[in-house]
Amino acid sequence: MISGPAWSQKLTDEIGKAVIGQQAVVERLLVALLANGHVLLEGMPGLAKTLLVKSLGSALGVQFERIQFTPDLLPSDVVGTMIFQPKTGEFSAHRGPIFANLVLADEINRAPAKVQSALLEAMQERQVTIGGGTHLLPKPFFVMATQNPVEQEGTYPLPEAQTDRFLFKLLVDYPTAEEESSMMQRWGQVTKQPAINAVSNGEELLSIRPQVDAVHVSAAVQGYILSLVRGTRALAESSAGAKRYLNFGASPRASLALYQAGKALAWLRGEDYLVPAIVQEVAADVLRHRIGITYEAEAEEITADKIIAQVVERTPVPAA
């Protein structure tokens, strides 16, 4: 039987050959793999978001495809299209790059609405429609998307219906001075490129998911998860004379995401039960893209993370 810490360590060490730092982000990506969820990575250019996902695919030993999203992209460029075969006189389905285990949707907010809708079906249903026929996507299947938070020209903000499909929204920050110095020393030579070896595979990932499902969640912790999610909805219900910082609270998908991600993180750390502290760790990553900030909050520079921290602080923690 594979242990969570050992599985996490071998993948983290292999990814570390190419990506220095970002340990917390790597851990969340592994949690998403175990919880069968998609991830949205947001950060400034040059923070190795693309390299991180590509290295993860190589270390995991699964089929990896990268789609560079642009304003002129068509749905057929992602899912595929029908191709006429002159020899047979018939049309056959030509599968697009979405038919991979790990799909990197690079700069996803540059794609128009039609492409985002096509991607939405793949993310939610794990299937796509080509020429009226339904085609199942391979297992396991993940979409890991990146977006730049500062660029506005030529971008299409993701609708709430699509962001809600992502298990996590992870904020990628700048490296520390020590990590940046290590980058210069390690990659200062143009000819020196990292070689990532496959230390796992899709079959192994699917085989350990039952272990994640076996992680115990008590009724008290389940109630705590519900209290956190419903606390965001309570903030969205303004009372007379009170400032509203949220237009809407988190959806029921947030409760499921906290439940699944919490169990996956507990298993990664070698625990066989879920505690409130782990739920609190993943709360911001699960909730920050599922709540709607009002103009009043933006004017006062109140971020989604600050509101989530406030909800966590106000929510009573169940006794052990």
C-alpha positions in Angstrom: 0.0 0.0 0.0 1.3 3.4 -1.0 1.6 6.0 1.8 0.6 9.6 1.2 3.8 11.2 2.4 6.0 8.9 0.3 3.9 9.5 -2.8 4.0 13.2 -2.3 7.7 13.3 -1.6 8.7 11.4 -4.8 6.6 13.7 -7.0 7.7 16.9 -5.2 11.4 15.9 -5.4 11.1 15.3 -9.2 9.2 18.5 -9.8 11.9 20.3 -7.8 14.5 19.5 -10.4 12.8 22.1 -12.7 10.9 24.4 -10.3 12.6 25.9 -7.3 10.2 26.8 -4.4 6.4 26.9 -4.7 6.1 23.9 -2.3 2.7 25.0 -1.1 1.4 25.3 -4.7 2.9 21.9 -5.6 1.1 20.3 -2.6 -2.2 21.8 -3.7 -1.7 20.4 -7.2 -1.2 17.0 -5.8 -4.4 17.4 -3.7 -6.3 18.3 -6.8 -5.1 15.2 -8.6 -6.3 13.0 -5.7 -9.6 14.9 -5.4 -10.2 14.6 -9.2 -10.4 18.4 -9.5 -9.3 21.1 -11.8 -7.0 24.0 -10.9 -6.8 27.7 -11.9 -3.3 29.2 -11.4 -3.1 33.0 -11.2 0.1 35.0 -11.1 2.3 37.5 -12.9 4.3 36.5 -16.0 7.5 34.6 -15.5 6.6 32.8 -12.3 6.9 29.3 -13.9 3.2 28.5 -13.9 3.5 26.7 -17.3 6.7 25.0 -16.3 5.2 23.8 -13.0 2.2 22.1 -14.7 4.4 20.6 -17.5 6.8 19.3 -14.9 3.9 17.8 -13.0 2.7 16.0 -16.1 6.2 14.6 -16.7 6.7 13.4 -13.1 3.3 11.8 -13.1 4.0 10.0 -16.3 0.7 10.9 -18.1 -0.2 12.3 -21.5 0.3 16.0 -21.4 -1.1 18.6 -23.8 -0.7 22.4 -23.8 -3.2 24.7 -25.4 -2.2 28.4 -25.9 -5.5 30.3 -25.7 -5.8 33.3 -28.0 -8.8 35.5 -29.0 -9.0 33.8 -32.4 -9.2 30.3 -31.0 -12.1 28.1 -32.1 -13.9 25.3 -30.1 -12.7 22.9 -32.8 -9.1 23.8 -32.0 -9.7 22.4 -28.5 -12.1 19.5 -28.8 -11.6 18.5 -32.4 -13.7 18.4 -35.6 -15.1 16.2 -38.3 -12.7 15.4 -41.1 -13.8 14.2 -44.6 -12.0 11.0 -45.7 -11.8 10.9 -49.6 -11.1 7.2 -49.7 -14.3 6.2 -47.8 -16.4 9.2 -48.6 -17.3 9.5 -45.0 -16.6 12.0 -42.1 -14.6 10.8 -39.1 -13.9 12.6 -35.8 -10.5 14.1 -35.5 -9.7 14.5 -31.8 -8.3 17.7 -30.5 -5.7 18.3 -27.7 -8.3 18.0 -25.0 -8.0 14.2 -25.3 -5.1 14.0 -22.8 -4.8 13.2 -19.1 -3.4 16.5 -18.1 -4.4 19.6 -20.2 -2.7 23.0 -19.6 -5.0 25.8 -20.7 -2.4 28.6 -20.9 -3.8 32.1 -20.4 -7.4 30.8 -20.4 -8.9 34.3 -20.0 -7.8 35.1 -23.6 -10.3 32.7 -25.1 -13.7 33.9 -26.3 -17.0 32.6 -24.8 -17.5 29.7 -27.3 -14.2 28.2 -26.5 -14.8 28.5 -22.8 -18.2 26.8 -23.2 -16.5 23.9 -25.0 -14.0 23.6 -22.2 -16.7 23.7 -19.6 -18.4 20.5 -20.9 -15.0 18.7 -20.8 -14.3 19.9 -17.2 -17.7 19.0 -15.8 -18.8 16.0 -17.8 -15.4 14.5 -18.7 -16.7 14.2 -22.3 -16.9 16.4 -25.4 -19.3 16.5 -28.4 -17.9 16.3 -31.9 -20.2 16.3 -34.9 -23.2 15.3 -32.8 -21.4 12.4 -31.2 -20.2 12.1 -27.6 -16.6 11.1 -26.9 -15.4 10.2 -23.4 -12.1 11.8 -22.2 -9.3 9.6 -20.9 -9.0 8.7 -17.2 -7.6 10.4 -15.2 -8.4 13.8 -16.7 -7.5 17.3 -15.4 -7.5 20.8 -16.6 -5.0 23.2 -15.1 -5.4 26.7 -16.4 -3.3 29.8 -16.0 -4.2 33.5 -16.2 -2.5 36.8 -15.8 -4.2 39.1 -13.2 -2.9 42.4 -14.6 -3.6 42.2 -18.3 -7.0 43.5 -19.4 -6.7 44.1 -23.1 -7.7 41.2 -25.3 -9.0 39.1 -22.3 -12.4 37.6 -21.5 -13.0 37.3 -17.8 -14.1 33.8 -16.9 -17.8 33.6 -16.0 -18.8 32.5 -12.5 -20.3 29.2 -13.9 -16.8 28.3 -15.2 -14.7 29.4 -12.2 -17.0 27.4 -10.0 -15.8 24.2 -11.8 -12.3 24.7 -10.6 -11.5 22.9 -7.3 -8.8 25.5 -6.4 -7.8 28.9 -7.5 -4.1 29.2 -6.5 -2.2 32.5 -6.3 1.4 32.1 -7.5 3.7 34.6 -5.8 7.2 35.8 -6.4 10.1 33.6 -5.1 12.1 34.6 -2.2 15.6 36.2 -2.6 17.3 32.8 -1.8 15.1 30.9 -4.3 15.7 33.5 -7.0 19.5 33.2 -6.4 19.3 29.4 -6.6 17.5 29.8 -10.0 20.4 31.9 -11.4 23.0 29.4 -10.2 21.1 26.4 -11.5 19.8 27.7 -14.8 22.4 30.3 -15.6 23.7 28.2 -18.4 21.5 28.0 -21.6 22.5 24.4 -22.3 21.5 23.2 -18.9 17.9 22.0 -19.0 16.2 19.9 -16.4 15.3 16.3 -17.1 12.1 15.2 -15.4 11.6 11.4 -15.0 8.2 9.7 -14.6 8.0 8.5 -11.0 4.3 7.6 -11.0 1.5 6.9 -13.5 -2.2 7.3 -14.1 -3.0 3.8 -13.0 -1.2 4.4 -9.6 -3.1 7.6 -9.1 -6.4 5.9 -9.8 -5.5 3.0 -7.4 -4.8 5.3 -4.4 -8.0 7.3 -4.6 -9.9 4.6 -2.6 -7.4 5.3 0.2 -8.3 9.0 0.0 -12.0 8.1 0.1 -11.4 6.0 3.3 -10.2 9.0 5.3 -12.7 9.5 8.1 -14.7 12.7 8.4 -16.7 13.1 11.6 -20.1 14.6 11.7 -18.7 17.5 13.7 -16.1 18.3 10.9 -18.8 18.0 8.2 -20.9 20.5 10.1 -17.8 22.8 10.4 -17.4 22.7 6.6 -21.1 23.6 6.1 -20.8 26.4 8.6 -17.8 27.9 6.7 -19.6 27.8 3.4 -22.9 29.0 4.7 -21.1 31.8 6.5 -20.1 33.3 3.2 -23.7 33.3 2.2 -24.7 35.0 5.4 -22.3 37.8 4.6 -23.9 38.3 1.3 -27.3 38.9 2.9 -27.1 42.5 3.9 -29.0 43.9 6.9 -30.4 47.4 7.1 -27.6 50.0 7.4 -24.8 47.4 7.1 -22.1 47.4 4.4 -22.3 44.5 2.0 -18.9 43.1 1.0 -20.2 40.1 -0.9 -22.7 40.0 -3.8 -23.1 36.2 -3.4 -21.7 33.4 -1.2 -20.1 30.1 -2.1 -22.1 27.5 -3.9 -22.8 23.9 -2.7 -19.8 22.8 -4.9 -17.7 24.7 -2.3 -18.9 22.3 0.4 -18.0 19.3 -1.7 -14.6 20.8 -2.7 -13.7 21.5 1.0 -14.7 17.9 1.9 -12.8 16.3 -0.9 -9.7 18.5 -0.8 -9.5 18.2 3.0 -9.5 14.4 2.8 -6.9 14.4 0.1 -4.6 16.7 2.0 -5.0 14.6 5.2 -4.0 11.5 3.3 -1.0 13.2 1.8 0.2 14.0 5.3 -0.3 10.5 6.5 -3.5 11.1 8.5 -6.6 8.7 8.4 -9.0 11.4 9.6 -9.8 15.0 8.8 -9.3 17.7 11.4 -10.6 21.4 11.2 -7.1 22.7 10.9 -6.7 21.1 7.5 -10.1 22.4 6.4 -8.9 25.9 7.4 -5.7 25.5 5.3 -7.6 24.8 2.1 -10.5 27.2 2.8 -9.0 30.2 0.9 -8.0 28.1 -2.1 -11.4 26.6 -2.4 -13.5 29.7 -1.7 -11.7 32.7 -3.1 -13.1 32.2 -6.7 -16.5 31.2 -5.5 -17.6 34.5 -3.7 -18.5 37.8 -5.4 -16.8 40.9 -4.1 -18.8 44.1 -4.1 -17.6 47.5 -5.3 -17.6 48.7 -1.7 -15.1 45.9 -0.8 -12.9 46.7 -3.8 -13.0 50.4 -2.9 -11.8 49.6 0.6 -9.2 47.2 -0.7 -10.8 44.2 1.0 -9.9 41.1 -0.9 -11.6 37.7 -1.0 -8.9 36.2 1.1 -9.5 38.8 3.9 -13.2 38.0 3.9 -12.6 34.3 4.0 -10.2 34.8 6.9 -12.9 36.7 8.7 -15.4 33.9 8.1 -12.9 31.3 9.4 -12.3 33.4 12.5 -16.0 33.8 13.3 -16.9 30.2 12.7 -16.8 28.1 15.9 -14.3 25.2 15.7 -15.8 21.9 16.9 -14.2 20.3 19.9 -11.9 17.3 19.4 
